[in-house]
């Protein structure tokens, strides 16, 4: 037996525990199990999230209540991917808070340097693409790379070897296709030292 305060705030009213629990935790609707109700609540939460705080039109990846699989990578690698996916990275075609230069890719000079160009189309990065990204042909929201640990590993190795979307000044970046091979080689050596020092 539980007691609740009466209307005048003084006299306690006895309430059967069973009745109180039924009020606080009503039985699920017929035909709806707890897991089904949980999924429905999550769906309603996502609908409200997208309605009340929609993502910018430039962000093609839908929000999620679960951490993205690439968040299991190292903090540095996950940070590069999250920034490039959100369009707020150090790539020249992405909005930046400290660089008002042209959006042209500094590695090949052929097109604006956005996420897709930097990973899939930049001609200066073709050797690294051939070596690391043979199984990666798209990076859109539904691309296999986001659900495959092996493909995510390939993408990470490509980003490391080419210093894609690294902070400006962290390492020298290629300024032309002719100088890309030597610059990339020095980036690999420097980045290998950087990663080993971070992990130790």
N, CA, C and O of each residue as an XYZ file, in Angstrom:
800
protein
N       0.845     -1.188      0.000
C       0.000      0.000      0.000
C       0.888      1.249      0.000
O       1.804      1.376      0.813
N       0.596      2.175     -0.936
C       1.300      3.437     -1.007
C       0.357      4.563     -0.612
O      -0.860      4.384     -0.670
N       0.871      5.697     -0.217
C       0.050      6.830      0.198
C       0.405      8.059     -0.640
O       1.575      8.408     -0.800
N      -0.634      8.703     -1.167
C      -0.470      9.948     -1.894
C      -1.183     11.055     -1.143
O      -2.152     10.779     -0.436
N      -0.737     12.309     -1.272
C      -1.401     13.418     -0.609
C      -2.768     13.645     -1.220
O      -2.939     13.558     -2.436
N      -3.731     13.932     -0.380
C      -5.087     14.190     -0.832
C      -5.220     15.547     -1.475
O      -4.227     16.265     -1.594
N      -6.452     15.935     -1.908
C      -6.684     17.199     -2.601
C      -6.272     18.412     -1.775
O      -5.813     19.413     -2.324
N      -6.439     18.323     -0.438
C      -6.084     19.479      0.378
C      -4.600     19.520      0.727
O      -4.144     20.432      1.418
N      -3.858     18.543      0.254
C      -2.429     18.508      0.511
C      -2.073     18.002      1.881
O      -0.903     18.021      2.264
N      -3.057     17.547      2.630
C      -2.790     17.125      4.006
C      -3.064     15.644      4.203
O      -2.155     14.866      4.494
N      -4.316     15.264      4.044
C      -4.706     13.890      4.375
C      -4.192     12.915      3.319
O      -4.501     13.066      2.137
N      -3.415     11.922      3.731
C      -2.938     10.940      2.758
C      -4.051     10.003      2.312
O      -4.903      9.606      3.107
N      -4.032      9.658      1.041
C      -5.010      8.733      0.495
C      -4.317      7.423      0.167
O      -3.319      7.413     -0.553
N      -4.826      6.331      0.679
C      -4.207      5.033      0.346
C      -4.449      4.679     -1.116
O      -5.560      4.829     -1.625
N      -3.412      4.215     -1.779
C      -3.527      3.797     -3.180
C      -2.877      2.426     -3.312
O      -1.716      2.262     -2.936
N      -3.588      1.452     -3.830
C      -2.983      0.131     -4.021
C      -1.780      0.224     -4.958
O      -1.842      0.883     -5.996
N      -0.692     -0.435     -4.586
C       0.529     -0.385     -5.396
C       0.262     -0.842     -6.818
O       0.788     -0.260     -7.767
N      -0.550     -1.878     -6.974
C      -0.819     -2.408     -8.303
C      -1.487     -1.355     -9.185
O      -1.173     -1.239    -10.370
N      -2.404     -0.594     -8.603
C      -3.093      0.442     -9.366
C      -2.117      1.554     -9.783
O      -2.161      2.031    -10.917
N      -1.241      1.958     -8.861
C      -0.287      3.016     -9.142
C       0.687      2.601    -10.246
O       0.971      3.386    -11.151
N       1.188      1.390    -10.175
C       2.111      0.904    -11.198
C       1.438      0.845    -12.554
O       2.070      1.123    -13.574
N       0.152      0.484    -12.578
C      -0.569      0.428    -13.844
C      -0.709      1.821    -14.449
O      -0.699      1.977    -15.670
N      -0.842      2.842    -13.585
C      -0.939      4.212    -14.073
C       0.410      4.706    -14.613
O       0.479      5.365    -15.651
N       1.473      4.371    -13.884
C       2.799      4.840    -14.291
C       3.344      4.080    -15.493
O       3.979      4.677    -16.363
N       3.107      2.785    -15.552
C       3.638      1.939    -16.613
C       2.511      1.135    -17.251
O       2.364     -0.056    -16.978
N       1.714      1.784    -18.103
C       0.601      1.059    -18.722
C       1.105     -0.071    -19.609
O       2.220     -0.022    -20.129
N       0.284     -1.066    -19.770
C       0.642     -2.214    -20.607
C       0.761     -1.762    -22.061
O       0.019     -0.880    -22.493
N       1.687     -2.356    -22.825
C       1.812     -1.983    -24.234
C       0.533     -2.310    -24.992
O      -0.201     -3.216    -24.597
N       0.252     -1.586    -26.078
C      -0.949     -1.881    -26.869
C      -0.920     -3.324    -27.351
O       0.152     -3.894    -27.554
N      -2.082     -3.907    -27.533
C      -2.135     -5.298    -28.014
C      -1.356     -5.447    -29.323
O      -1.461     -4.620    -30.229
N      -0.591     -6.502    -29.393
C       0.185     -6.776    -30.596
C       1.483     -6.004    -30.695
O       2.212     -6.163    -31.675
N       1.801     -5.164    -29.704
C       3.043     -4.405    -29.709
C       3.948     -4.877    -28.577
O       3.593     -4.734    -27.407
N       5.080     -5.421    -28.899
C       6.030     -5.858    -27.884
C       6.900     -4.674    -27.461
O       6.883     -3.622    -28.099
N       7.651     -4.855    -26.390
C       8.537     -3.788    -25.930
C       9.563     -3.393    -26.991
O       9.755     -2.200    -27.224
N      10.238     -4.363    -27.653
C      11.190     -3.971    -28.709
C      10.520     -3.179    -29.833
O      11.121     -2.257    -30.384
N       9.264     -3.537    -30.178
C       8.564     -2.797    -31.229
C       8.277     -1.365    -30.790
O       8.425     -0.431    -31.578
N       7.868     -1.193    -29.535
C       7.613      0.146    -29.021
C       8.897      0.966    -28.968
O       8.890      2.165    -29.245
N       9.989      0.315    -28.613
C      11.280      1.004    -28.556
C      11.678      1.516    -29.940
O      12.141      2.648    -30.079
N      11.497      0.681    -30.959
C      11.816      1.093    -32.325
C      10.921      2.249    -32.757
O      11.376      3.175    -33.428
N       9.633      2.193    -32.366
C       8.717      3.266    -32.735
C       9.110      4.588    -32.067
O       9.036      5.651    -32.683
N       9.525      4.508    -30.810
C       9.966      5.715    -30.102
C      11.193      6.324    -30.786
O      11.284      7.544    -30.923
N      12.130      5.482    -31.213
C      13.317      5.974    -31.903
C      12.948      6.616    -33.230
O      13.513      7.640    -33.616
N      11.987      6.001    -33.930
C      11.554      6.566    -35.213
C      10.915      7.937    -35.007
O      11.163      8.863    -35.778
N      10.086      8.064    -33.959
C       9.457      9.354    -33.666
C      10.503     10.400    -33.288
O      10.394     11.563    -33.676
N      11.521      9.980    -32.529
C      12.589     10.896    -32.143
C      13.335     11.404    -33.371
O      13.627     12.595    -33.477
N      13.647     10.486    -34.312
C      14.355     10.887    -35.518
C      13.510     11.835    -36.370
O      14.031     12.794    -36.940
N      12.196     11.561    -36.455
C      11.305     12.441    -37.219
C      11.294     13.841    -36.615
O      11.366     14.834    -37.339
N      11.205     13.917    -35.293
C      11.181     15.213    -34.624
C      12.519     15.933    -34.788
O      12.555     17.146    -34.994
N      13.605     15.189    -34.696
C      14.949     15.757    -34.854
C      15.091     16.391    -36.235
O      15.537     17.531    -36.363
N      14.707     15.636    -37.270
C      14.861     16.128    -38.633
C      13.899     17.273    -38.931
O      14.204     18.130    -39.760
N      12.732     17.301    -38.264
C      11.781     18.388    -38.476
C      12.218     19.669    -37.757
O      12.177     20.758    -38.330
N      12.638     19.520    -36.490
C      12.957     20.696    -35.677
C      14.344     21.252    -35.950
O      14.556     22.460    -35.842
N      15.290     20.394    -36.300
C      16.674     20.852    -36.538
C      17.230     20.165    -37.776
O      18.133     19.335    -37.669
N      16.700     20.503    -38.953
C      17.163     19.819    -40.181
C      18.625     20.121    -40.473
O      19.134     21.196    -40.156
N      19.287     19.146    -41.084
C      20.676     19.337    -41.492
C      20.742     20.301    -42.665
O      19.778     20.407    -43.424
N      21.847     21.001    -42.833
C      22.015     21.861    -44.018
C      21.894     21.031    -45.297
O      22.178     19.833    -45.306
N      21.472     21.684    -46.363
C      21.284     20.951    -47.622
C      22.591     20.343    -48.132
O      22.569     19.348    -48.857
N      23.737     20.938    -47.755
C      25.020     20.409    -48.232
C      25.382     19.095    -47.549
O      26.261     18.372    -48.019
N      24.694     18.775    -46.419
C      25.045     17.564    -45.676
C      24.143     16.417    -46.114
O      22.958     16.387    -45.785
N      24.712     15.481    -46.854
C      23.911     14.411    -47.461
C      23.707     13.205    -46.552
O      22.926     12.311    -46.878
N      24.400     13.169    -45.413
C      24.354     11.989    -44.559
C      23.313     12.199    -43.452
O      23.383     13.178    -42.710
N      22.357     11.286    -43.345
C      21.273     11.437    -42.376
C      21.800     11.283    -40.952
O      22.765     10.555    -40.720
N      21.163     11.972    -39.990
C      21.572     11.805    -38.592
C      21.264     10.391    -38.109
O      20.441      9.689    -38.697
N      21.923      9.989    -37.050
C      21.761      8.632    -36.528
C      21.829      8.659    -35.007
O      22.545      9.470    -34.419
N      21.077      7.766    -34.380
C      21.123      7.647    -32.926
C      22.286      6.768    -32.485
O      22.595      6.690    -31.296
N      22.932      6.104    -33.448
C      24.083      5.256    -33.133
C      25.348      5.917    -33.671
O      25.296      6.617    -34.682
N      26.472      5.706    -33.012
C      27.730      6.252    -33.545
C      28.007      5.659    -34.928
O      27.773      4.473    -35.159
N      28.500      6.484    -35.837
C      28.860      5.980    -37.155
C      30.003      4.979    -37.004
O      30.887      5.173    -36.170
N      29.995      3.904    -37.806
C      31.049      2.887    -37.670
C      32.466      3.447    -37.759
O      33.374      2.922    -37.113
N      32.673      4.511    -38.552
C      34.037      5.043    -38.681
C      34.516      5.729    -37.406
O      35.699      6.048    -37.287
N      33.610      5.963    -36.446
C      34.037      6.557    -35.187
C      34.869      5.588    -34.363
O      35.448      5.981    -33.350
N      34.939      4.323    -34.781
C      35.800      3.353    -34.118
C      37.255      3.468    -34.552
O      38.126      2.810    -33.984
N      37.522      4.302    -35.557
C      38.902      4.529    -35.990
C      39.608      5.425    -34.977
O      38.999      5.858    -33.998
N      40.872      5.700    -35.207
C      41.588      6.597    -34.307
C      40.932      7.976    -34.339
O      40.233      8.322    -35.292
N      41.167      8.753    -33.292
C      40.554     10.082    -33.206
C      40.930     10.944    -34.412
O      40.088     11.665    -34.946
N      42.183     10.872    -34.838
C      42.638     11.675    -35.960
C      41.936     11.264    -37.252
O      41.449     12.120    -37.990
N      41.880      9.950    -37.533
C      41.263      9.467    -38.773
C      39.762      9.726    -38.769
O      39.208     10.174    -39.773
N      39.097      9.447    -37.642
C      37.655      9.695    -37.551
C      37.350     11.174    -37.734
O      36.350     11.534    -38.354
N      38.211     12.031    -37.196
C      38.024     13.468    -37.352
C      38.093     13.903    -38.804
O      37.291     14.727    -39.243
N      39.054     13.352    -39.565
C      39.163     13.710    -40.980
C      37.884     13.308    -41.716
O      37.339     14.093    -42.492
N      37.409     12.090    -41.474
C      36.223     11.611    -42.180
C      34.979     12.417    -41.800
O      34.192     12.794    -42.668
N      34.808     12.676    -40.523
C      33.635     13.433    -40.086
C      33.641     14.830    -40.692
O      32.601     15.312    -41.140
N      34.793     15.484    -40.711
C      34.876     16.835    -41.269
C      34.603     16.836    -42.768
O      33.887     17.706    -43.264
N      35.166     15.873    -43.494
C      34.953     15.838    -44.937
C      33.503     15.502    -45.274
O      32.934     16.079    -46.201
N      32.902     14.576    -44.530
C      31.491     14.238    -44.769
C      30.586     15.438    -44.503
O      29.592     15.626    -45.204
N      30.915     16.247    -43.507
C      30.065     17.375    -43.146
C      30.325     18.606    -44.020
O      29.606     19.601    -43.921
N      31.355     18.540    -44.879
C      31.658     19.673    -45.735
C      32.326     20.816    -45.003
O      32.312     21.947    -45.488
N      32.912     20.547    -43.846
C      33.577     21.586    -43.054
C      35.001     21.156    -42.733
O      35.444     21.243    -41.588
N      35.708     20.694    -43.746
C      37.070     20.218    -43.543
C      38.062     21.237    -44.085
O      37.688     22.363    -44.411
N      39.334     20.836    -44.180
C      40.368     21.696    -44.727
C      40.476     21.597    -46.245
O      41.372     22.195    -46.842
N      39.573     20.850    -46.875
C      39.579     20.808    -48.336
C      39.202     22.191    -48.875
O      38.365     22.877    -48.289
N      39.809     22.594    -49.972
C      39.689     23.968    -50.460
C      38.252     24.364    -50.840
O      37.888     25.534    -50.721
N      37.441     23.411    -51.291
C      36.078     23.753    -51.708
C      35.096     23.747    -50.542
O      33.923     24.075    -50.723
N      35.555     23.379    -49.356
C      34.687     23.382    -48.182
C      34.781     24.724    -47.467
O      35.844     25.345    -47.457
N      33.672     25.182    -46.863
C      33.736     26.442    -46.098
C      34.830     26.350    -45.043
O      34.952     25.340    -44.350
N      35.617     27.398    -44.927
C      36.730     27.390    -43.986
C      36.762     28.681    -43.206
O      36.352     29.734    -43.696
N      37.252     28.590    -41.989
C      37.281     29.769    -41.128
C      38.602     30.529    -41.212
O      38.741     31.584    -40.591
N      39.574     30.018    -41.964
C      40.864     30.717    -41.999
C      41.530     30.730    -43.369
O      42.716     31.042    -43.470
N      40.792     30.398    -44.424
C      41.401     30.346    -45.747
C      40.396     30.851    -46.777
O      39.373     30.207    -47.009
N      40.672     31.979    -47.385
C      39.785     32.557    -48.393
C      40.319     32.350    -49.803
O      39.916     33.050    -50.732
N      41.222     31.395    -49.965
C      41.828     31.157    -51.275
C      40.863     30.495    -52.234
O      39.731     30.186    -51.863
N      41.299     30.272    -53.473
C      40.440     29.629    -54.483
C      40.134     28.182    -54.098
O      40.932     27.536    -53.419
N      38.968     27.669    -54.537
C      38.595     26.295    -54.172
C      39.278     25.221    -54.998
O      39.052     24.032    -54.772
N      40.112     25.621    -55.954
C      40.751     24.655    -56.845
C      41.658     23.700    -56.074
O      42.372     24.113    -55.160
N      41.624     22.438    -56.443
C      42.454     21.419    -55.801
C      43.924     21.770    -55.966
O      44.377     21.936    -57.099
N      44.689     21.891    -54.887
C      46.109     22.245    -55.002
C      46.977     21.095    -55.514
O      48.120     21.313    -55.916
N      46.444     19.882    -55.502
C      47.246     18.739    -55.967
C      47.246     18.601    -57.474
O      48.281     18.300    -58.067
N      46.079     18.820    -58.117
C      46.002     18.640    -59.561
C      45.648     19.929    -60.301
O      45.947     20.063    -61.488
N      45.012     20.884    -59.606
C      44.626     22.140    -60.239
C      43.542     22.001    -61.277
O      43.380     22.891    -62.112
N      42.782     20.898    -61.254
C      41.811     20.630    -62.320
C      40.365     20.908    -61.939
O      39.538     21.137    -62.822
N      40.031     20.896    -60.642
C      38.632     21.033    -60.231
C      38.585     21.479    -58.772
O      39.595     21.409    -58.070
N      37.415     21.937    -58.309
C      37.292     22.284    -56.890
C      37.592     21.073    -56.004
O      37.197     19.950    -56.316
N      38.285     21.314    -54.914
C      38.695     20.229    -54.025
C      37.610     19.977    -52.973
O      37.660     20.516    -51.868
N      36.630     19.146    -53.340
C      35.642     18.706    -52.369
C      35.935     17.253    -52.000
O      36.912     16.675    -52.474
N      35.090     16.664    -51.154
C      35.342     15.309    -50.650
C      35.441     14.308    -51.796
O      36.379     13.513    -51.852
N      34.472     14.348    -52.709
C      34.455     13.374    -53.793
C      35.664     13.536    -54.711
O      36.285     12.546    -55.100
N      35.997     14.768    -55.056
C      37.169     14.980    -55.929
C      38.451     14.511    -55.251
O      39.264     13.816    -55.860
N      38.630     14.896    -53.983
C      39.870     14.575    -53.282
C      40.093     13.075    -53.170
O      41.232     12.611    -53.214
N      39.007     12.312    -53.026
C      39.147     10.866    -52.837
C      39.050     10.089    -54.142
O      39.820      9.153    -54.359
N      38.116     10.462    -55.018
C      37.827      9.618    -56.182
C      38.358     10.128    -57.517
O      38.533      9.330    -58.438
N      38.623     11.435    -57.659
C      38.902     11.958    -58.996
C      40.230     12.681    -59.169
O      40.667     12.868    -60.305
N      40.876     13.088    -58.114
C      42.109     13.870    -58.251
C      43.176     13.046    -58.984
O      43.574     11.976    -58.523
N      43.635     13.567    -60.140
C      44.595     12.811    -60.953
C      45.954     12.681    -60.266
O      46.672     11.709    -60.499
N      46.312     13.647    -59.424
C      47.604     13.585    -58.743
C      47.647     12.467    -57.708
O      48.726     12.034    -57.305
N      46.479     11.999    -57.276
C      46.424     10.947    -56.259
C      46.127      9.577    -56.853
O      45.835      8.628    -56.125
N      46.202      9.478    -58.170
C      45.878      8.206    -58.828
C      46.756      7.050    -58.355
O      46.224      5.964    -58.126
N      48.092      7.222    -58.194
C      48.898      6.090    -57.696
C      48.430      5.594    -56.326
O      48.335      4.387    -56.103
N      48.136      6.520    -55.408
C      47.654      6.112    -54.083
C      46.268      5.492    -54.176
O      45.947      4.572    -53.424
N      45.441      5.991    -55.097
C      44.096      5.436    -55.279
C      44.181      4.002    -55.795
O      43.449      3.121    -55.345
N      45.081      3.787    -56.739
C      45.262      2.432    -57.283
C      45.755      1.480    -56.201
O      45.361      0.314    -56.163
N      46.606      1.976    -55.337
C      47.182      1.125    -54.288
C      46.188      0.815    -53.176
O      46.134     -0.315    -52.689
N      45.395      1.819    -52.766
C      44.567      1.648    -51.571
C      43.065      1.519    -51.833
O      42.367      0.874    -51.049
N      42.548      2.115    -52.914
C      41.090      2.244    -53.055
C      40.507      1.420    -54.188
O      39.529      1.845    -54.802
N      41.064      0.272    -54.484
C      40.545     -0.517    -55.596
C      39.105     -0.973    -55.360
O      38.375     -1.207    -56.323
N      38.680     -1.105    -54.098
C      37.308     -1.530    -53.815
C      36.373     -0.381    -53.502
O      35.196     -0.612    -53.225
N      36.863      0.860    -53.537
C      36.035      2.019    -53.194
C      35.776      2.833    -54.448
O      36.703      3.393    -55.034
N      34.507      2.900    -54.864
C      34.162      3.650    -56.069
C      33.157      4.757    -55.794
O      32.859      5.554    -56.684
N      32.628      4.819    -54.574
C      31.701      5.888    -54.211
C      31.794      6.153    -52.712
O      32.184      5.281    -51.936
N      31.427      7.378    -52.319
C      31.509      7.756    -50.904
C      30.220      8.425    -50.435
O      30.210      9.091    -49.400
N      29.135      8.251    -51.189
C      27.840      8.830    -50.829
C      27.279      8.203    -49.566
O      27.888      7.294    -49.002
N      26.112      8.683    -49.111
C      25.527      8.204    -47.850
C      25.291      6.700    -47.796
O      25.421      6.093    -46.733
N      24.946      6.087    -48.936
C      24.641      4.653    -48.958
C      25.781      3.811    -49.526
O      25.589      2.635    -49.833
N      26.948      4.397    -49.666
C      28.089      3.679    -50.238
C      28.531      2.540    -49.316
O      28.469      2.677    -48.095
N      28.973      1.427    -49.884
C      29.425      0.278    -49.080
C      30.571      0.604    -48.131
O      30.746     -0.078    -47.122
N      31.355      1.640    -48.441
C      32.520      1.954    -47.613
C      32.128      2.253    -46.166
O      32.920      2.005    -45.257
N      30.922      2.781    -45.932
C      30.534      3.156    -44.562
C      30.072      1.977    -43.731
O      29.989      2.078    -42.507
N      29.767      0.848    -44.381
C      29.331     -0.335    -43.633
C      30.353     -1.465    -43.655
O      30.131     -2.504    -43.033
N      31.451     -1.284    -44.349
C      32.477     -2.329    -44.465
C      33.751     -1.904    -43.749
O      34.346     -0.882    -44.091
N      34.168     -2.678    -42.765
C      35.396     -2.355    -42.035
C      36.619     -2.398    -42.957
O      37.534     -1.586    -42.816
N      36.634     -3.343    -43.899
C      37.774     -3.463    -44.815
C      37.872     -2.235    -45.720
O      38.961     -1.702    -45.933
N      36.731     -1.788    -46.251
C      36.753     -0.614    -47.127
C      37.071      0.659    -46.352
O      37.753      1.545    -46.867
N      36.580      0.754    -45.117
C      36.924      1.919    -44.294
C      38.427      1.956    -44.023
O      39.034      3.026    -43.999
N      39.019      0.783    -43.820
C      40.468      0.715    -43.636
C      41.210      1.175    -44.880
O      42.221      1.870    -44.779
N      40.714      0.791    -46.057
C      41.334      1.231    -47.312
C      41.249      2.739    -47.457
O      42.225      3.386    -47.837
N      40.078      3.306    -47.154
C      39.901      4.750    -47.257
C      40.818      5.484    -46.277
O      41.391      6.522    -46.609
N      40.950      4.939    -45.081
C      41.820      5.559    -44.080
C      43.273      5.550    -44.533
O      43.982      6.543    -44.369
N      43.717      4.440    -45.099
C      45.110      4.362    -45.585
C      45.343      5.347    -46.724
O      46.413      5.946    -46.824
N      44.337      5.513    -47.583
C      44.457      6.482    -48.673
C      44.572      7.901    -48.119
O      45.425      8.672    -48.558
N      43.726      8.242    -47.167
C      43.745      9.589    -46.582
C      45.087      9.854    -45.903
O      45.638     10.948    -46.021
N      45.609      8.861    -45.196
C      46.914      9.030    -44.535
C      48.036      9.212    -45.550
O      48.876     10.100    -45.407
N      48.043      8.368    -46.573
C      49.171      8.388    -47.512
C      49.187      9.648    -48.363
O      50.246     10.056    -48.840
N      48.023     10.275    -48.563
C      47.951     11.476    -49.387
C      47.793     12.745    -48.563
O      47.749     13.842    -49.120
N      47.708     12.611    -47.241
C      47.497     13.761    -46.349
C      46.256     14.548    -46.738
O      46.239     15.775    -46.644
N      45.213     13.841    -47.178
C      43.968     14.487    -47.604
C      43.258     15.126    -46.425
O      43.008     14.474    -45.411
N      42.934     16.404    -46.562
C      42.206     17.182    -45.544
C      42.979     17.324    -44.237
O      42.381     17.526    -43.180
N      44.301     17.219    -44.304
C      45.095     17.493    -43.104
C      45.070     18.994    -42.822
O      44.891     19.786    -43.747
N      45.245     19.395    -41.577
C      45.290     20.827    -41.268
C      46.388     21.526    -42.054
O      47.486     20.988    -42.199
N      46.102     22.725    -42.565
C      47.134     23.461    -43.321
C      48.392     23.648    -42.486
O      48.319     23.972    -41.300
N      49.538     23.443    -43.110
C      50.805     23.630    -42.422
C      51.253     22.422    -41.628
O      52.388     22.384    -41.153
N      50.365     21.409    -41.469
C      50.777     20.221    -40.726
C      51.875     19.492    -41.491
O      52.878     19.064    -40.920
N      51.661     19.362    -42.795
C      52.674     18.842    -43.701
C      52.558     19.627    -44.988
O      51.514     20.219    -45.261
N      53.611     19.641    -45.780
C      53.538     20.326    -47.068
C      52.571     19.575    -47.967
O      52.526     18.345    -47.961
N      51.791     20.334    -48.747
C      50.848     19.718    -49.673
C      51.338     19.932    -51.094
O      51.934     20.970    -51.383
N      51.105     18.983    -51.988
C      51.536     19.152    -53.381
C      50.861     20.368    -53.999
O      49.677     20.602    -53.760
N      51.591     21.141    -54.788
C      51.018     22.305    -55.465
C      50.824     22.058    -56.949
O      50.181     22.862    -57.625
N      51.355     20.981    -57.465
C      51.146     20.643    -58.876
C      51.314     19.148    -59.039
O      51.873     18.469    -58.178
N      50.816     18.647    -60.165
C      50.939     17.209    -60.424
C      52.395     16.795    -60.522
O      52.749     15.681    -60.134
N      53.251     17.682    -61.039
C      54.665     17.339    -61.216
C      55.361     17.139    -59.886
O      56.249     16.296    -59.766
N      54.956     17.920    -58.871
C      55.647     17.816    -57.591
C      54.941     16.895    -56.618
O      55.381     16.736    -55.479
N      53.830     16.276    -57.065
C      53.015     15.514    -56.126
C      53.716     14.266    -55.606
O      53.535     13.892    -54.447
N      54.528     13.607    -56.466
C      55.147     12.356    -56.044
C      56.127     12.590    -54.904
O      56.077     11.891    -53.892
N      57.025     13.574    -55.058
C      58.012     13.823    -54.014
C      57.336     14.357    -52.756
O      57.719     13.981    -51.648
N      56.326     15.238    -52.908
C      55.640     15.777    -51.741
C      54.891     14.678    -51.007
O      54.882     14.626    -49.777
N      54.256     13.787    -51.790
C      53.512     12.706    -51.162
C      54.453     11.790    -50.389
O      54.121     11.342    -49.292
N      55.622     11.512    -50.952
C      56.582     10.640    -50.271
C      56.993     11.243    -48.936
O      57.072     10.538    -47.930
N      57.258     12.555    -48.926
C      57.659     13.171    -47.661
C      56.501     13.188    -46.682
O      56.711     13.077    -45.474
N      55.266     13.327    -47.191
C      54.104     13.293    -46.307
C      53.967     11.932    -45.641
O      53.661     11.841    -44.453
N      54.200     10.863    -46.423
C      54.069      9.516    -45.872
C      55.064      9.304    -44.746
O      54.704      8.786    -43.689
N      56.313      9.698    -44.960
C      57.333      9.537    -43.927
C      56.976     10.351    -42.701
O      57.006      9.843    -41.580
N      56.633     11.628    -42.913
C      56.296     12.498    -41.789
C      55.074     11.992    -41.051
O      55.041     11.986    -39.821
N      54.051     11.561    -41.813
C      52.824     11.120    -41.165
C      53.046      9.806    -40.415
O      52.468      9.589    -39.350
N      53.895      8.921    -40.981
C      54.198      7.681    -40.269
C      54.827      7.958    -38.925
O      54.506      7.302    -37.935
N      55.727      8.934    -38.886
C      56.338      9.316    -37.613
C      55.313      9.925    -36.678
O      55.307      9.648    -35.479
N      54.431     10.770    -37.242
C      53.392     11.427    -36.432
C      52.469     10.382    -35.793
O      52.178     10.465    -34.600
N      52.005      9.398    -36.581
C      51.056      8.412    -36.068
C      51.727      7.528    -35.018
O      51.107      7.183    -34.012
N      52.995      7.158    -35.248
C      53.675      6.304    -34.259
C      53.855      7.064    -32.943
O      53.766      6.466    -31.871
N      54.104      8.354    -33.010
C      54.263      9.126    -31.783
C      52.924      9.308    -31.076
O      52.882      9.390    -29.848
N      51.822      9.374    -31.839
C      50.503      9.530    -31.245
C      50.060      8.265    -30.539
O      49.411      8.325    -29.494
N      50.411      7.110    -31.110
C      49.935      5.831    -30.576
C      50.790      5.341    -29.422
O      50.354      4.474    -28.666
N      52.012      5.880    -29.265
C      52.888      5.422    -28.185
C      52.586      6.141    -26.894
O      53.229      5.880    -25.878
